[in-house]
Amino acid sequence: MSTAMPTIRELVVPLDHFPHLGSEESVHEAVAQLFSHTANGSGKLLFDELIVINSENQYVGRLTIQGILTCFFPTLFTGGQKKVFVGKTEKFTDLAILLEDSFQAECRRQGALPVSQFMVPPHKSIKANMHPLHAAEIMMAEHESCLPVVEDGSLIGVVRLIDIFRALAGSCSL
């Protein structure tokens, strides 16, 4: 009793359903993209990163929630330390709550910057005809929760580890 395992092509989230934007668009536009992808209008975000493409629609990177927060307030989220006195350092996080007004002003100013300044390099892409076990192996080894999927040299979407898990676990006898 064997059910056929789907290929990655059958598990992919098509690019038009996954948040993505151009590398020169602003971080504010990236946030709007993320907010436009929610679960049943509940406000809960479905994705924690965006695919970044260039003017030729080529995959050039990704923008994560961490990248966005770093953009909004770099001194708080880049691990900067402040000297209290010689030999001792203090993390800013101890005083983070006092920075709320500064965060809001900085967020408005910094959010106008292009996503290309805060994106991380592209993931390794995988082929649409790949077996889900092979994709899961790659994702687990590289500590990734999603990977871009290409077919005939073109980016067609993204596959998420949660969707691979659903396919693999669904084929197990529980």
KEKOLVEX-862773 format. One line per 2 residues: number of its first residue (from 1); for each residue x, y negated, z negated of C-alpha. Coordinates in pm, 1 decimal, padded with zeros to 6 digits. Each point is the difference from the previous one (the first is absolute). Layout:
<recs>
NUM	X Y Z | ...
</recs>
This chain:
<recs>
1	00000.0 00000.0 00000.0 | 00215.6 -00280.8 00127.2
3	-00124.8 -00348.1 00079.3 | 00199.5 -00198.9 00251.2
5	00210.7 -00269.0 -00158.1 | -00055.3 -00340.3 00161.3
7	00288.7 -00187.8 00156.6 | 00101.4 -00343.9 -00120.4
9	-00192.8 -00146.9 00296.4 | -00322.6 00117.4 -00168.1
11	00096.4 -00155.3 -00335.3 | 00129.9 -00335.1 00123.1
13	-00159.7 -00327.1 -00104.5 | -00021.9 -00183.2 00334.2
15	00193.5 -00324.5 00018.2 | -00320.2 -00201.8 00039.9
17	-00121.0 00138.6 -00337.8 | 00329.8 -00055.2 -00183.7
19	00108.6 -00349.2 -00110.8 | 00261.4 -00136.5 00239.4
21	00119.4 -00336.5 00124.2 | 00270.7 -00174.9 00196.5
23	00340.2 -00068.6 -00153.4 | -00040.0 -00377.2 00024.2
25	-00342.3 -00012.1 -00164.7 | -00013.6 -00136.4 -00353.8
27	-00007.4 00190.7 -00325.0 | -00341.2 -00160.5 -00065.0
29	-00123.4 00168.2 00320.3 | 00143.2 00330.5 -00124.0
31	-00193.6 -00032.4 -00326.2 | -00318.3 -00074.9 00195.9
33	00062.1 00316.2 00206.4 | 00034.9 00211.7 -00314.8
35	-00314.0 -00154.3 -00151.8 | -00196.1 00077.0 00316.3
37	00058.0 00374.0 -00055.8 | -00194.8 00087.8 -00313.9
39	-00193.2 00304.4 -00118.0 | -00369.8 -00050.5 00076.7
41	00020.0 -00372.1 -00067.8 | 00097.9 00070.3 -00361.9
43	00308.8 -00219.1 00017.8 | 00227.8 00299.5 -00066.5
45	00278.6 -00001.7 00256.3 | 00036.9 00303.8 00223.6
47	00363.7 -00068.4 00093.9 | 00308.2 -00127.5 -00182.4
49	00205.6 -00097.0 00302.6 | -00028.8 -00137.5 00352.4
51	00167.9 00096.3 00323.9 | 00197.0 -00287.2 00156.0
53	00027.7 -00017.8 00377.7 | 00188.5 -00234.0 00231.6
55	-00131.7 -00193.1 00300.3 | 00036.3 00314.6 00218.2
57	-00216.4 00202.6 -00244.0 | 00302.4 00199.4 -00118.2
59	00022.0 00119.2 -00359.6 | 00269.1 -00210.6 -00171.8
61	-00067.9 00043.3 -00370.4 | -00251.3 00011.6 -00278.0
63	-00112.0 -00242.3 -00265.1 | -00074.2 00149.4 -00340.8
65	-00185.2 -00140.7 -00298.8 | 00341.8 -00033.0 -00168.0
67	00123.2 -00209.4 00293.0 | -00302.4 -00227.1 -00023.6
69	00042.5 -00050.9 -00375.1 | 00370.8 -00069.9 00051.2
71	-00094.3 -00261.0 00259.9 | -00248.5 -00169.8 -00230.9
73	00237.7 -00036.4 -00293.7 | 00355.3 00110.1 00078.8
75	00153.7 -00104.9 -00331.6 | -00243.7 00217.7 -00194.3
77	00000.3 00311.4 00217.7 | 00358.8 00031.5 00122.9
79	00134.3 00108.5 -00336.1 | 00165.6 -00333.6 -00070.0
81	00139.3 -00037.8 -00346.2 | 00050.1 -00316.0 -00199.4
83	00297.8 -00048.5 -00229.9 | -00109.6 -00072.7 -00356.0
85	00353.2 -00028.8 -00129.0 | 00335.6 00148.5 00093.3
87	-00018.3 00378.3 00018.6 | -00378.6 00034.5 -00028.8
89	-00260.1 -00012.6 00274.4 | -00376.2 -00025.5 -00016.6
91	-00245.8 00127.8 00257.7 | -00251.8 -00251.6 00133.9
93	-00277.3 00254.7 -00052.5 | -00001.6 -00084.1 -00372.0
95	-00138.6 -00342.4 00092.9 | -00198.5 00094.4 00310.9
97	-00336.6 -00105.6 -00141.7 | 00128.8 -00357.3 -00040.5
99	00075.8 -00015.2 00372.0 | -00360.4 00039.0 00124.1
101	-00039.5 -00360.3 00118.1 | 00339.9 00011.1 00170.2
103	-00091.5 00332.0 00160.3 | -00315.3 -00144.0 00155.8
105	00181.1 -00305.2 00141.9 | 00292.2 00211.1 00123.6
107	-00237.7 00253.6 00153.7 | -00173.9 -00268.6 00206.6
109	00333.3 -00139.1 00121.7 | 00185.0 00327.9 00061.1
111	-00298.0 00175.1 00160.7 | 00038.3 -00214.3 00310.7
113	00335.0 00167.9 00077.3 | 00014.3 00267.0 00273.3
115	-00028.3 00364.7 -00103.1 | 00327.6 00072.4 00181.7
117	00184.8 -00153.4 -00297.2 | -00150.4 00250.5 -00246.0
119	-00056.5 00316.2 00200.9 | 00204.9 00312.4 -00051.3
121	00158.7 00193.4 00287.2 | -00221.0 00238.9 00193.3
123	-00069.0 00349.7 -00124.7 | 00116.1 00293.6 00195.8
125	-00288.9 00065.4 00239.0 | -00142.6 00343.9 00067.4
127	-00159.0 00154.4 00308.3 | -00375.1 00049.3 00031.4
129	00036.3 00373.6 00076.1 | 00193.8 00070.7 -00320.8
131	-00128.7 00256.8 -00250.4 | -00125.1 -00152.5 -00329.0
133	00243.1 00213.1 -00205.2 | 00294.5 -00145.3 00191.0
135	-00133.7 -00354.2 -00048.9 | -00056.5 00065.6 -00371.7
137	00358.6 00126.8 -00030.3 | 00132.8 -00321.6 00156.0
139	-00220.7 -00220.7 -00216.7 | 00092.3 00180.0 -00321.5
141	00373.4 -00007.9 00080.5 | -00012.6 -00372.9 00078.9
143	-00242.9 -00091.5 -00281.5 | -00249.7 -00150.5 00244.4
145	-00377.7 -00002.8 -00022.2 | -00058.1 -00075.2 00368.6
147	00185.5 00018.3 00328.3 | -00061.7 -00151.8 00344.2
149	-00106.9 00243.0 00270.6 | 00111.9 -00027.7 00362.2
151	-00127.0 00167.6 00313.0 | 00166.2 -00043.8 00339.1
153	00227.2 -00264.7 -00153.3 | -00288.3 -00218.3 -00124.0
155	-00109.5 -00061.0 -00356.0 | -00351.0 00145.2 -00036.9
157	-00050.6 -00035.2 -00374.2 | 00111.3 00114.4 -00340.6
159	-00033.5 00326.1 -00188.6 | -00036.2 -00011.3 -00376.8
161	00123.5 00265.4 -00241.1 | -00343.2 00008.7 -00160.1
163	-00156.0 00104.3 00333.2 | 00265.9 00267.3 00051.3
165	-00063.3 00121.4 -00355.1 | -00374.2 00021.3 00071.6
167	00066.0 00212.6 00310.4 | 00252.0 00226.0 -00171.4
169	-00192.3 00043.2 -00325.5 | -00322.0 00057.4 00194.2
171	00156.8 00304.3 00162.0 | 00096.5 00152.9 -00336.2
173	-00224.8 00251.3 -00173.6 | -00077.6 -00165.9 -00330.5
</recs>
